[in-house]
């Protein structure tokens, strides 16, 4: 599973970069057409909003994997000479957070799937983009959040079994 999660994360990071480049290009086009040529493209604002939605949800799911999302530091383990008991408590608290994120992600996946289906019958006013393509960001992000949460839970349970304290994953690694 670790290899699958690693590949999924890399694909999702690349998708996020492509979406962000697209967002930047559309916003730049909008600014230039409006303020330089005084003839704005009316679809550009709507497309920028849709791309931003995808970028935000893609980033949120990546943050779940890197444990940079929904973080509340209850016990700071940076203290010098943290005890093994405190490390174990920190690991249990991390597990609790991962399980809570998993539950929320499952709910978001189910409701997002239903919402995407409703978008089939709607199109963007100016862009004529089918809204199911826009709303698909919700179950896509939620599905990857579920995958990342399960991977994080598995890693945390391994930490508990080994009676050690290891933060998984470190920033920049998987």
C-alpha positions, -999 to 999 in steps of 0.1 A, spaced: 0 0 0 29 24 7 40 23 -29 5 30 -41 1 59 -17 35 73 -28 25 71 -65 -10 86 -58 6 115 -39 30 123 -67 2 121 -93 -20 144 -72 9 168 -66 14 170 -104 -23 175 -109 -23 203 -84 6 220 -102 -12 217 -136 -44 231 -121 -26 260 -104 -8 268 -137 -42 268 -154 -57 290 -127 -28 315 -131 -32 315 -169 -69 321 -168 -66 349 -142 -38 365 -162 -59 363 -193 -88 379 -174 -67 408 -161 -50 415 -195 -83 413 -215 -101 435 -190 -75 462 -182 -54 462 -214 -78 454 -242 -110 466 -223 -128 436 -237 -130 409 -209 -138 373 -215 -169 367 -195 -162 330 -190 -128 336 -174 -140 345 -139 -162 315 -137 -135 291 -150 -110 307 -125 -135 300 -97 -139 264 -108 -101 258 -110 -96 274 -76 -121 249 -62 -102 220 -76 -68 234 -64 -81 240 -29 -95 205 -25 -65 189 -41 -42 207 -17 -65 198 13 -62 161 5 -24 163 0 -23 180 34 -41 150 50 -13 127 38 14 151 51 -5 156 83 -6 193 78 -44 196 78 -67 199 108 -37 198 132 -41 208 168 -9 205 189 -21 192 223 12 180 236 44 194 222 70 167 219 98 191 210 105 193 248 139 182 257 140 145 267 103 138 262 93 106 280 83 74 264 49 78 280 44 112 265 55 99 231 29 71 233 2 96 243 12 118 213 9 87 190 -26 79 204 -37 115 199 -24 114 163 -44 82 158 -75 98 171 -70 127 146 -65 103 118 -97 84 126 -117 116 129 -104 127 95 -112 93 80 -148 95 93 -152 130 79 -137 120 46 -160 90 42 -190 113 49 -176 138 24 -171 111 -2 -207 98 1 -223 133 1 -199 146 -26 -208 117 -49 -245 125 -46 -238 162 -51 -218 155 -82 -247 136 -96 -269 166 -91 -244 187 -111 -251 166 -142 -282 187 -150 -265 221 -145 -240 240 -165 -219 271 -157 -237 303 -168 -209 318 -187 -185 289 -194 -211 262 -203 -190 237 -183 -211 209 -169 -211 213 -131 -206 176 -125 -170 182 -136 -166 209 -111 -183 190 -83 -163 159 -90 -135 176 -71 -154 168 -39 -155 129 -42 -120 129 -58 -105 148 -29 -125 128 -3 -115 95 -19 -78 104 -17 -83 117 19 -98 83 28 -68 66 12 -43 89 29 -61 86 63 -60 48 61 -23 49 53 -16 73 82 -36 50 105 -16 19 95 16 38 100 5 50 134 -6 15 145 28 3 135 43 30 157 22 19 186 32 -18 181 68 -9 180 63 13 211 81 41 194 72 75 183 78 84 147 60 112 128 47 98 95 51 112 70 77 139 73 72 170 51 86 163 17 85 125 21 58 98 18 
